[in-house]
Amino acid sequence: MKPHQIIGQLFPKLKDKIEQNQVRGLVYFIPCADCIKEYIGKTKQQFSTRTGEHKKAVVSKQTKKSVLAEHSVKHGYKIDWELAFVLRQCENW
């Protein structure tokens, strides 16, 4: 004998999707708006937190805190924040 419905059918295992900027443990991509160079980094932080740190370093010209800031200050280029995205989420840190 088998039941007509099993518990898995009654209570599906649906989870809310996590937005891209709230994902932790990831590899991300940020391009330069004025040249062909691009930055690929990895972080354990949320994507929005890490890009925010990069943005703050670029605006305040803190070249020691971010390679993106160094590139922006050295060449006078702008970083294309709109095209930044997550390449891959890391499963095991």
Secondary structure, 3 states (H helix, E strand, C coil): CCCCCCHHHHCCCCCCCCCHHHCEEEEEEEEECCCCCEEEEEEEEEHHHHHHHHHHHHHCCCCCCCHHHHHHHHHCCCECHHHCEEEEECCCC
